[in-house]
Amino acid sequence: MAFSEPFTFIEATKDVTKEGFDNYVDILSAKVADVDLQFNSRLRAQYPEMIVTTVPGGNIDLILFADLGHAQYEIDIEHDSVSRWRGFVPPDVRDGGEGYLGEIISYAKYKYTFGAEYFILYRVKFGYSLLQYILKEPRGHGENPNTHSSETDKLIKAAGDVLYKQKPGIYVYDRYWSKDHALYEEVQNSTWDKVILDENMKKSLVEVSGKFFDSKDVYDGLGVPWKRGLLFHGPPGNGKTISIKALMRTLSLRDSPIPTLYVKSAPNTYYIRSVFSFARRMSPCMLVLEDIETIVTSSTRSYFFNEVDGLENNDGILMVASTNFLERLDPGLSKRPSRFDRKYLFPLPNLHERELYAEYWREKLKKSKVVYPKKLCAPMAKITDGFSFAYMQEAYVASLLDIARQGDDATEVECLGSDGLTDNEEDDFDEYLLWRVFKEQVKILRDDMDSSREAPERDPLSLPYVSHGAATPGYVTPSEDSPPTLPAAYNGGRAPEDPLSERNDGLKKERRAQQFLHNWEKYPEPNPAAMEYRMLNYDLTWMKH
């Protein structure tokens, strides 16, 4: 044949520097089997002389590591294309200010510098997954494209040391393990003096956990496994969650701090396996399974029991579980002593405990303008008979909000009678605005309690999934409508934003998306910070511009 192949000219002039993006598009064009395998093999073909190292984004985030000031990077738009969404991020409703432009990058090639070393970094996002490919020329004796890179290993080690050790946190499992610094800060404020409980029970909770972690030699001497289980049960809103937080803090302050692992969800056997595998590595530790009836279900109970009682070593694991529905638990959880050998009932508070709680609020309001004499504590406790601590809290919060809305006019009666008052004076309680408003709120809440008792009870395991304004393809910002926030009393006695009690994935992700707007400002200079902004369905990353 006298002439060349039809595509010879195209082959000869193809710009190979753009192959990365072409490969990315090709791989994601409806034929995905294993994106990592395909992309990795194509990078190796494109850079045959380089060592390619794959790092999951959920393990080490190299861009975040750089944004914290430990490395530098820039997108290499000269040699490859970028896949990104561009959009407007609205201002925070609470703090005001202006919105700004943002972008979501799902594919990019970066020039990455750590110390005196230069790397090529690819970040590839598909679905919920983020993969990072670090390319580095071989160094040192024996390195070649099929071995590890010593310089890349140094980068990964340095990033891990910073991201996992720099900030304290509590390990939280929600289908994967992550360190929650906000929960850690919340726990550090949860002292036992803020927990209104029977003093003997409070003392027992502190002692049983402390003695367990101090008694390894005793267990070994007796030839029994060094493990225990505590089960907190009782009506919602009576101190189970705050007691768990106080217990977390107590263990974190030991000479040898005991880590806490908190499990939000583990819907199948794979996730339960991940929970216990990590707990064994972190031992000695406290493993918290709040609302255990939502974690141990009919489809996972047998596997869960095998993880607890099976052949693997669970030494040093203190399991603490809680439930509002002891009677609904599988007997294997509630009646088998080798799993949860100590049960603690958190009942509705008695009159004395309600008075202590009223006094607790009086101390909190001492620096406010609200007049709250000590003599109001007893009558406030008396009219809240049958209330949980959560309902009492809601009565106080609603009362203070009502007083704040009424403004200066509402305080005139108070000011006339407050000057010179002492706790011993037998004044009419109705002269105090707080008492008048508190009585009204208690009546509203009691009416609600009565109507709730009349309504048919729903099994908590059959609650419908709730979604509020879920993101759809093509939208780069969530709805500006905030999710409905119910009073704490309607949420099992816990504030909706409490990370220890959120159970609905839709609400959780929406709240997280709204709160993530603040996070980028916490990243220090010099690099302009990368702000994580979790969209409801896409788990992508907003970069502020």
C-alpha positions as CSV (number, residue, x, y, z in Angstrom):
1,M,0.0,0.0,0.0
2,A,1.5,3.3,-1.1
3,F,0.0,5.5,1.6
4,S,0.2,5.4,5.3
5,E,-2.5,4.3,7.8
6,P,-5.4,6.9,8.0
7,F,-4.7,7.7,11.7
8,T,-0.9,7.9,11.5
9,F,-0.9,11.6,11.4
10,I,-3.2,11.9,14.5
11,E,-1.1,9.4,16.4
12,A,2.1,11.3,15.7
13,T,0.7,14.7,16.8
14,K,-1.4,13.6,19.8
15,D,-0.6,15.8,22.9
16,V,0.3,13.2,25.4
17,T,0.5,15.8,28.2
18,K,-3.3,15.8,28.2
19,E,-3.7,12.1,28.6
20,G,-4.5,12.3,32.3
21,F,-7.8,14.0,31.9
22,D,-8.7,11.9,28.8
23,N,-8.2,8.8,30.9
24,Y,-10.3,10.2,33.7
25,V,-13.2,10.9,31.3
26,D,-12.8,7.5,29.7
27,I,-12.7,5.5,32.9
28,L,-15.9,7.2,34.2
29,S,-17.8,6.7,31.0
30,A,-20.2,4.0,32.1
31,K,-17.7,1.2,32.3
32,V,-16.3,1.4,35.8
33,A,-15.3,-1.9,37.5
34,D,-12.3,-0.7,39.6
35,V,-11.5,2.9,39.1
36,D,-8.3,2.7,41.1
37,L,-6.9,-0.3,39.1
38,Q,-7.6,1.4,35.8
39,F,-6.3,4.8,36.7
40,N,-3.3,3.4,38.4
41,S,-2.3,1.3,35.4
42,R,-2.7,4.3,33.0
43,L,-0.6,6.5,35.2
44,R,2.1,3.8,35.3
45,A,1.9,3.6,31.5
46,Q,2.1,7.4,31.2
47,Y,5.0,7.8,33.7
48,P,6.9,4.5,33.4
49,E,9.9,5.8,35.2
50,M,8.0,7.0,38.3
51,I,6.8,5.3,41.5
52,V,3.0,5.6,41.8
53,T,1.6,5.5,45.3
54,T,-2.1,5.4,46.0
55,V,-3.4,7.0,49.2
56,P,-7.1,7.1,50.1
57,G,-8.4,10.6,50.8
58,G,-10.2,9.4,53.9
59,N,-6.9,8.2,55.4
60,I,-4.6,11.1,54.7
61,D,-5.8,14.4,53.1
62,L,-2.6,15.9,51.5
63,I,-4.4,19.1,50.5
64,L,-5.5,19.7,54.1
65,F,-2.0,18.9,55.3
66,A,-0.7,21.6,53.0
67,D,-3.4,24.1,54.0
68,L,-2.3,23.6,57.6
69,G,1.1,25.1,56.5
70,H,3.2,22.0,56.2
71,A,3.5,21.8,52.4
72,Q,2.7,23.8,49.2
73,Y,0.7,23.0,46.1
74,E,-0.6,24.5,42.9
75,I,-2.9,23.0,40.2
76,D,-1.0,22.1,37.1
77,I,-3.3,23.4,34.4
78,E,-0.5,23.7,31.9
79,H,-0.1,19.9,31.5
80,D,-3.6,18.6,32.3
81,S,-7.2,19.7,32.5
82,V,-9.3,20.1,35.6
83,S,-12.8,18.9,36.3
84,R,-14.7,21.2,38.7
85,W,-18.0,22.8,39.5
86,R,-18.3,26.5,40.1
87,G,-20.9,28.1,42.2
88,F,-21.9,30.6,44.9
89,V,-21.6,29.7,48.6
90,P,-24.2,31.8,50.5
91,P,-23.2,33.8,53.7
92,D,-23.7,32.2,57.1
93,V,-27.1,33.2,58.4
94,R,-25.9,33.6,62.0
95,D,-22.7,35.5,61.4
96,G,-23.7,37.5,58.4
97,G,-21.1,38.8,56.0
98,E,-21.0,38.2,52.3
99,G,-21.2,35.0,50.2
100,Y,-18.3,34.0,48.0
101,L,-17.6,32.0,44.9
102,G,-16.5,28.4,45.4
103,E,-15.6,25.4,43.4
104,I,-15.7,21.6,43.7
105,I,-12.8,19.9,42.2
106,S,-13.3,16.3,41.2
107,Y,-10.2,15.8,39.1
108,A,-6.9,17.7,39.2
109,K,-3.2,17.4,38.8
110,Y,-1.0,19.2,41.3
111,K,2.6,20.3,41.7
112,Y,3.2,19.4,45.3
113,T,6.2,20.4,47.4
114,F,7.1,19.0,50.8
115,G,10.3,20.3,52.2
116,A,12.9,20.2,49.4
117,E,11.1,17.4,47.6
118,Y,8.8,17.8,44.6
119,F,6.0,15.5,43.8
120,I,3.2,15.1,41.2
121,L,-0.2,14.6,42.9
122,Y,-3.4,13.5,41.3
123,R,-6.7,13.8,43.2
124,V,-9.5,11.8,41.7
125,K,-13.0,11.8,43.1
126,F,-15.7,9.4,42.0
127,G,-19.0,8.9,43.9
128,Y,-18.2,9.0,47.6
129,S,-14.5,8.1,47.2
130,L,-11.4,10.2,46.9
131,L,-8.1,8.7,45.7
132,Q,-4.8,10.5,45.7
133,Y,-1.9,9.3,43.5
134,I,1.6,10.5,44.4
135,L,4.2,10.2,41.7
136,K,7.9,10.4,42.6
137,E,11.1,9.4,40.9
138,P,13.0,6.4,42.4
139,R,15.6,7.4,45.0
140,G,18.1,5.4,47.0
141,H,19.3,1.8,46.8
142,G,16.9,-0.7,45.2
143,E,14.0,1.7,44.4
144,N,12.2,1.2,41.1
145,P,8.7,1.8,39.8
146,N,7.5,-1.4,41.4
147,T,8.8,-0.6,44.9
148,H,7.7,2.0,47.5
149,S,9.2,5.5,47.4
150,S,11.1,6.4,50.5
151,E,10.4,10.1,49.9
152,T,6.6,9.5,49.5
153,D,6.6,7.4,52.7
154,K,8.2,10.3,54.5
155,L,5.4,12.6,53.2
156,I,2.7,10.2,54.2
157,K,4.2,9.7,57.7
158,A,4.6,13.4,58.3
159,A,1.0,14.1,57.2
160,G,-0.3,11.3,59.4
161,D,1.6,12.6,62.4
162,V,0.0,16.0,61.9
163,L,-3.5,15.1,61.0
164,Y,-3.9,12.3,63.6
165,K,-1.9,13.6,66.5
166,Q,-2.0,17.4,66.3
167,K,-5.5,17.9,67.4
168,P,-7.1,15.8,70.2
169,G,-10.4,14.2,69.3
170,I,-12.8,11.3,69.9
171,Y,-12.9,8.5,67.4
172,V,-16.4,8.3,65.9
173,Y,-17.6,5.5,63.6
174,D,-20.2,6.3,61.0
175,R,-19.4,3.7,58.4
176,Y,-15.8,4.7,58.7
177,W,-13.6,6.0,61.6
178,S,-12.8,9.7,62.0
179,K,-11.6,11.9,64.7
180,D,-14.2,14.4,66.0
181,H,-12.5,17.4,67.6
182,A,-15.9,19.2,68.3
183,L,-17.1,16.2,70.3
184,Y,-13.9,16.2,72.2
185,E,-14.4,19.9,73.2
186,E,-18.0,19.1,74.2
187,V,-16.8,16.2,76.4
188,Q,-14.2,18.3,78.1
189,N,-17.0,20.6,79.4
190,S,-19.1,17.6,80.7
191,T,-18.0,17.4,84.3
192,W,-19.7,15.2,86.9
193,D,-20.9,18.2,88.9
194,K,-23.2,19.0,85.9
195,V,-24.8,15.5,86.1
196,I,-27.8,15.4,88.4
197,L,-27.9,11.8,89.6
198,D,-28.2,9.8,92.8
199,E,-24.8,10.3,94.4
200,N,-24.3,6.5,95.1
201,M,-25.0,5.8,91.4
202,K,-22.6,8.5,90.2
203,K,-19.9,7.2,92.5
204,S,-20.5,3.7,91.2
205,L,-20.2,4.8,87.6
206,V,-16.8,6.4,88.2
207,E,-15.5,3.6,90.3
208,V,-16.5,0.7,88.1
209,S,-14.8,2.2,85.0
210,G,-11.7,3.2,86.9
211,K,-11.3,-0.2,88.6
212,F,-11.8,-2.0,85.4
213,F,-8.8,-0.3,83.7
214,D,-6.7,-0.7,86.8
215,S,-7.4,-4.4,87.2
216,K,-5.7,-6.2,84.3
217,D,-3.5,-8.2,86.6
218,V,-6.5,-9.3,88.7
219,Y,-8.3,-10.5,85.6
220,D,-5.2,-12.3,84.3
221,G,-4.7,-13.9,87.7
222,L,-8.2,-15.3,87.7
223,G,-7.8,-16.5,84.1
224,V,-10.8,-14.6,82.8
225,P,-11.0,-12.2,79.9
226,W,-10.3,-8.6,80.8
227,K,-13.5,-7.1,79.4
228,R,-16.7,-5.6,80.8
229,G,-20.1,-4.3,79.6
230,L,-22.3,-1.6,81.2
231,L,-25.8,-1.0,80.0
232,F,-27.6,2.3,80.7
233,H,-31.4,2.2,80.4
234,G,-34.4,4.3,81.2
235,P,-36.8,6.8,79.8
236,P,-35.2,9.4,77.4
237,G,-33.8,12.6,78.7
238,N,-32.7,11.5,82.2
239,G,-29.0,11.7,82.0
240,K,-27.7,8.7,80.1
241,T,-25.9,10.7,77.4
242,I,-24.4,13.3,79.7
243,S,-23.2,10.5,82.0
244,I,-21.5,8.9,79.0
245,K,-19.8,12.2,78.2
246,A,-18.7,12.7,81.8
247,L,-17.3,9.2,81.8
248,M,-15.4,9.9,78.6
249,R,-13.8,13.0,80.3
250,T,-12.9,11.1,83.4
251,L,-11.1,8.4,81.4
252,S,-9.3,11.0,79.3
253,L,-7.8,12.6,82.4
254,R,-6.2,9.5,83.7
255,D,-2.4,9.4,84.0
256,S,-2.6,7.0,81.0
257,P,-5.6,8.4,79.1
258,I,-8.1,5.9,78.0
259,P,-9.5,6.6,74.4
260,T,-13.2,6.5,73.7
261,L,-14.6,5.0,70.5
262,Y,-18.1,6.2,69.7
263,V,-20.3,4.2,67.3
264,K,-23.0,6.2,65.5
265,S,-24.0,3.5,63.0
266,A,-23.0,0.0,61.9
267,P,-25.8,-1.2,59.7
268,N,-24.3,-4.5,58.6
269,T,-21.8,-7.2,59.6
270,Y,-18.9,-5.5,57.6
271,Y,-19.2,-2.4,59.7
272,I,-19.5,-4.3,63.0
273,R,-16.3,-6.1,62.1
274,S,-14.6,-2.7,61.4
275,V,-15.8,-1.4,64.8
276,F,-14.4,-4.3,66.8
277,S,-11.2,-4.6,64.8
278,F,-10.4,-1.0,65.5
279,A,-11.4,-1.4,69.2
280,R,-8.9,-4.3,69.6
281,R,-6.1,-2.1,68.1
282,M,-7.0,0.8,70.4
283,S,-7.3,-1.4,73.6
284,P,-7.5,-0.5,76.4
285,C,-10.4,1.7,75.4
286,M,-14.1,2.5,76.1
287,L,-16.4,1.5,73.2
288,V,-19.7,3.4,73.3
289,L,-22.8,2.0,71.6
290,E,-25.5,4.6,72.3
291,D,-29.1,3.5,71.3
292,I,-27.8,0.0,70.9
293,E,-31.1,-1.2,69.6
294,T,-30.4,0.7,66.4
295,I,-27.0,-0.9,66.0
296,V,-27.7,-4.5,67.0
297,T,-30.6,-5.5,64.8
298,S,-32.1,-8.9,63.8
299,S,-29.8,-9.0,60.8
300,T,-26.6,-8.3,62.7
301,R,-27.3,-9.8,66.2
302,S,-25.5,-13.1,65.7
303,Y,-22.5,-11.5,64.2
304,F,-22.3,-8.9,67.0
305,F,-22.5,-11.7,69.6
306,N,-19.7,-13.5,67.9
307,E,-17.5,-10.4,67.9
308,V,-18.2,-10.0,71.7
309,D,-17.9,-13.6,72.8
310,G,-15.9,-15.2,69.9
311,L,-12.4,-16.5,69.7
312,E,-10.7,-13.1,69.2
313,N,-9.1,-11.2,72.0
314,N,-11.3,-8.4,73.4
315,D,-9.0,-7.7,76.4
316,G,-9.1,-4.1,77.6
317,I,-12.5,-3.2,76.0
318,L,-15.1,-1.6,78.2
319,M,-18.4,-1.6,76.3
320,V,-20.9,1.0,77.4
321,A,-24.3,0.8,75.7
322,S,-27.5,2.8,76.2
323,T,-31.1,2.3,75.4
324,N,-34.5,3.9,76.0
325,F,-36.3,0.6,75.5
326,L,-34.8,-2.2,77.6
327,E,-37.8,-4.4,77.1
328,R,-37.3,-4.3,73.4
329,L,-33.7,-5.5,73.5
330,D,-32.7,-8.9,72.4
331,P,-32.4,-11.1,75.6
332,G,-28.9,-11.9,74.4
333,L,-28.0,-8.2,75.1
334,S,-30.1,-7.5,78.2
335,K,-29.9,-10.8,80.1
336,R,-26.5,-12.4,79.2
337,P,-24.1,-11.3,82.0
338,S,-21.0,-12.0,80.0
339,R,-21.9,-9.2,77.6
340,F,-23.4,-6.5,79.8
341,D,-22.9,-7.5,83.4
342,R,-24.0,-4.3,85.0
343,K,-27.2,-2.4,84.3
344,Y,-27.9,1.2,85.4
345,L,-31.4,2.5,85.5
346,F,-31.8,6.2,84.8
347,P,-35.4,6.9,86.0
348,L,-37.4,10.1,86.0
349,P,-35.9,12.5,88.6
350,N,-37.5,12.6,92.0
351,L,-38.3,15.9,93.8
352,H,-34.9,16.2,95.4
353,E,-33.1,15.8,92.1
354,R,-35.5,18.3,90.4
355,E,-34.6,20.8,93.1
356,L,-30.9,20.2,92.4
357,Y,-31.5,20.8,88.7
358,A,-33.4,24.0,89.5
359,E,-30.5,25.1,91.6
360,Y,-28.1,24.2,88.8
361,W,-30.0,26.6,86.5
362,R,-30.1,29.3,89.2
363,E,-26.3,29.1,89.3
364,K,-26.1,29.4,85.5
365,L,-28.3,32.6,85.5
366,K,-26.5,34.4,88.3
367,K,-24.7,36.7,85.9
368,S,-27.8,37.4,83.8
369,K,-30.5,40.1,84.4
370,V,-33.1,37.5,85.2
371,V,-34.2,37.6,88.8
372,Y,-34.1,34.0,90.2
373,P,-34.1,33.8,94.0
374,K,-33.4,30.5,95.7
375,K,-36.9,30.2,97.1
376,L,-38.2,29.6,93.5
377,C,-36.3,26.3,93.2
378,A,-38.6,24.3,95.4
379,P,-41.9,25.4,93.7
380,M,-40.3,25.0,90.3
381,A,-39.3,21.4,91.2
382,K,-42.8,20.7,92.6
383,I,-44.7,21.7,89.5
384,T,-42.4,19.7,87.2
385,D,-43.4,16.3,88.7
386,G,-43.2,13.6,86.1
387,F,-40.8,15.6,83.9
388,S,-37.5,14.3,82.7
389,F,-34.4,16.4,82.9
390,A,-34.8,17.1,79.2
391,Y,-38.3,18.4,79.7
392,M,-37.2,20.6,82.6
393,Q,-34.4,22.0,80.4
394,E,-36.9,22.8,77.7
395,A,-39.1,24.6,80.2
396,Y,-36.1,26.7,81.3
397,V,-34.9,27.4,77.8
398,A,-38.4,28.3,76.5
399,S,-39.0,30.6,79.5
400,L,-35.8,32.5,79.0
401,L,-36.5,32.9,75.3
402,D,-40.0,34.2,76.1
403,I,-38.5,36.7,78.5
404,A,-35.9,37.8,75.9
405,R,-38.7,38.3,73.3
406,Q,-40.7,40.4,75.8
407,G,-37.8,42.9,76.1
408,D,-37.4,45.7,78.6
409,D,-41.2,46.2,79.3
410,A,-41.3,42.7,80.8
411,T,-38.7,43.5,83.4
412,E,-40.4,46.6,85.0
413,V,-42.3,44.6,87.6
414,E,-39.2,42.6,88.4
415,C,-37.1,45.7,88.9
416,L,-39.6,47.3,91.3
417,G,-39.5,44.3,93.6
418,S,-36.0,43.0,93.2
419,D,-34.0,45.7,95.0
420,G,-33.2,44.5,98.5
421,L,-35.0,41.1,98.2
422,T,-33.6,38.2,100.2
423,D,-34.2,34.5,99.9
424,N,-36.0,34.5,103.2
425,E,-38.7,37.0,102.3
426,E,-42.1,35.4,101.9
427,D,-43.1,37.4,98.8
428,D,-45.7,36.1,96.4
429,F,-44.0,34.1,93.7
430,D,-46.0,35.7,91.0
431,E,-44.1,38.9,91.3
432,Y,-41.2,37.2,89.6
433,L,-41.4,37.2,85.8
434,L,-39.4,34.0,85.5
435,W,-41.9,32.1,87.7
436,R,-44.9,33.4,85.7
437,V,-43.4,32.4,82.4
438,F,-42.0,29.1,83.7
439,K,-45.5,28.1,84.9
440,E,-46.9,28.8,81.4
441,Q,-44.2,26.8,79.7
442,V,-44.6,23.8,82.1
443,K,-48.3,23.7,81.3
444,I,-47.6,23.7,77.5
445,L,-45.1,20.9,77.9
446,R,-47.4,18.9,80.2
447,D,-50.2,19.2,77.6
448,D,-47.8,18.0,75.0
449,M,-46.8,15.0,77.2
450,D,-50.4,14.1,77.6
451,S,-51.2,14.2,73.9
452,S,-48.0,12.2,73.2
453,R,-49.2,9.5,75.5
454,E,-52.5,9.3,73.7
455,A,-50.8,9.0,70.3
456,P,-50.0,5.4,69.1
457,E,-46.3,4.6,69.8
458,R,-44.0,3.9,66.9
459,D,-41.3,1.3,67.1
460,P,-38.0,3.3,66.9
461,L,-36.6,0.7,64.6
462,S,-39.2,1.5,62.0
463,L,-38.8,5.3,61.8
464,P,-39.0,6.6,58.3
465,Y,-36.0,8.1,56.7
466,V,-36.3,11.9,56.7
467,S,-34.7,14.1,54.1
468,H,-34.7,17.9,53.9
469,G,-33.7,19.5,50.7
470,A,-31.3,16.8,49.5
471,A,-28.9,18.0,46.8
472,T,-29.5,16.9,43.2
473,P,-27.0,16.8,40.4
474,G,-26.3,20.3,39.0
475,Y,-26.8,22.1,42.3
476,V,-23.7,23.3,44.0
477,T,-25.3,24.7,47.2
478,P,-27.9,23.2,49.5
479,S,-31.3,24.8,50.1
480,E,-31.2,27.9,52.2
481,D,-34.1,26.5,54.2
482,S,-32.7,25.3,57.5
483,P,-33.9,21.9,58.8
484,P,-36.6,22.1,61.4
485,T,-35.1,22.2,64.9
486,L,-37.3,20.6,67.6
487,P,-37.0,21.4,71.3
488,A,-34.6,19.1,73.1
489,A,-37.5,17.4,74.9
490,Y,-38.8,16.1,71.6
491,N,-35.5,14.6,70.7
492,G,-35.1,12.1,73.5
493,G,-33.8,14.8,75.8
494,R,-30.9,15.7,73.7
495,A,-30.2,18.8,71.7
496,P,-30.5,18.1,68.0
497,E,-26.9,19.2,67.3
498,D,-25.5,16.8,69.9
499,P,-23.2,14.5,68.0
500,L,-23.8,11.7,70.5
501,S,-27.5,11.5,69.7
502,E,-28.0,12.3,66.0
503,R,-29.5,9.3,64.3
504,N,-31.0,10.6,61.1
505,D,-28.5,10.7,58.3
506,G,-30.4,13.3,56.3
507,L,-30.6,15.8,59.1
508,K,-27.1,15.1,60.2
509,K,-25.6,15.7,56.8
510,E,-27.6,18.9,56.3
511,R,-26.5,20.3,59.7
512,R,-23.0,19.3,58.9
513,A,-23.1,21.1,55.6
514,Q,-24.3,24.3,57.2
515,Q,-21.7,24.2,59.9
516,F,-18.8,23.4,57.6
517,L,-18.8,27.0,56.3
518,H,-17.1,28.0,59.5
519,N,-14.3,25.4,59.4
520,W,-12.0,26.8,56.8
521,E,-11.4,29.9,58.9
522,K,-9.9,27.7,61.6
523,Y,-7.1,26.6,59.2
524,P,-4.0,28.8,59.8
525,E,-2.2,30.8,57.3
526,P,-0.1,31.0,55.1
527,N,-2.0,29.0,52.5
528,P,-5.5,30.1,51.6
529,A,-7.5,27.5,53.3
530,A,-9.4,24.7,51.7
531,M,-12.8,24.5,53.2
532,E,-14.6,21.2,53.4
533,Y,-18.3,21.7,52.6
534,R,-20.1,18.3,52.7
535,M,-23.0,18.4,50.2
536,L,-25.9,16.1,51.1
537,N,-25.3,13.5,48.5
538,Y,-21.9,14.1,47.1
539,D,-19.4,14.6,50.0
540,L,-17.3,16.9,47.8
541,T,-14.8,19.6,48.8
542,W,-15.4,23.3,48.4
543,M,-12.3,25.4,47.7
544,K,-12.8,29.1,48.5
545,H,-11.9,31.6,45.8
